[in-house]
Amino acid sequence: MILCDIEGRTLKASDVFVHIIKYMKDLLLRDFKDRGNAQQEENIKWIITVPAIWEDAAKQFMRDAAIKV
């Protein structure tokens, strides 16, 4: 799926979701560090939930994006 912004630029939807998930992950890790509680990524179990009513293709799309991060 391709997304288009108001200026007509396009980007793959999967790339947008990858960037969003990465931003949220980096923000959390930075917040841990700023609070004096730096964590190693390998010590964190990441869980992303999606609504149960999503179709399987949408759930797989989210899984794929999370794996790419």
Backbone torsions as a table, in degrees:
resi	resn	phi	psi	omega
1	MET	NA	137.6	179.4
2	ILE	-110.2	133.5	176.3
3	LEU	-104.2	149.6	-178.5
4	CYS	-128.2	131.0	178.3
5	ASP	-87.6	-179.8	-174.5
6	ILE	-68.6	-14.0	177.9
7	GLU	-98.8	5.8	177.0
8	GLY	87.7	1.5	177.5
9	ARG	-75.3	145.0	-177.7
10	THR	-115.9	154.6	177.8
11	LEU	-155.4	144.6	177.8
12	LYS	-67.4	138.2	179.9
13	ALA	-59.1	-38.3	-179.6
14	SER	-61.7	-37.9	177.8
15	ASP	-65.1	-38.4	178.7
16	VAL	-62.6	-46.3	-179.1
17	PHE	-66.6	-38.6	176.8
18	VAL	-59.6	-45.6	-179.5
19	HIS	-65.4	-38.4	178.9
20	ILE	-64.6	-48.0	-179.4
21	ILE	-63.1	-43.1	179.3
22	LYS	-62.6	-41.6	178.8
23	TYR	-60.1	-45.9	-179.0
24	MET	-64.9	-40.2	178.2
25	LYS	-63.0	-49.1	-179.5
26	ASP	-62.7	-37.7	178.1
27	LEU	-62.5	-43.4	179.4
28	LEU	-64.8	-46.0	179.8
29	LEU	-62.6	-39.5	177.6
30	ARG	-65.5	-39.0	178.6
31	ASP	-64.2	-42.4	175.2
32	PHE	-56.6	-47.5	-177.7
33	LYS	-63.2	-43.9	-179.4
34	ASP	-63.1	-27.4	179.5
35	ARG	-90.5	6.7	178.5
36	GLY	77.9	21.7	-177.9
37	ASN	-129.2	53.6	-177.9
38	ALA	-58.6	137.1	-178.6
39	GLN	-121.7	145.1	172.5
40	GLN	-82.8	136.8	-178.1
41	GLU	-56.2	-37.5	-177.9
42	GLU	-67.6	-12.5	177.9
43	ASN	-92.9	1.6	-177.6
44	ILE	-111.4	131.9	174.1
45	LYS	-98.2	111.2	-176.8
46	TRP	-86.3	133.4	178.1
47	ILE	-132.7	127.2	175.2
48	ILE	-117.2	125.5	178.9
49	THR	-102.7	149.7	176.3
50	VAL	-132.3	155.8	179.5
51	PRO	-61.1	139.3	179.8
52	ALA	-62.0	-25.4	-177.3
53	ILE	-78.2	-8.5	177.3
54	TRP	-62.3	144.6	175.5
55	GLU	-71.6	159.3	-177.3
56	ASP	-57.3	-37.5	-179.8
57	ALA	-63.1	-39.1	179.1
58	ALA	-68.7	-39.9	177.4
59	LYS	-63.3	-42.5	179.0
60	GLN	-65.4	-38.1	177.2
61	PHE	-57.0	-45.6	-179.5
62	MET	-67.7	-40.3	176.9
63	ARG	-59.0	-47.9	-179.0
64	ASP	-59.9	-42.8	178.8
65	ALA	-63.4	-42.4	-178.9
66	ALA	-65.5	-39.1	179.3
67	ILE	-64.5	-39.0	179.9
68	LYS	-63.3	-30.3	179.5
69	VAL	-69.7	NA	NA
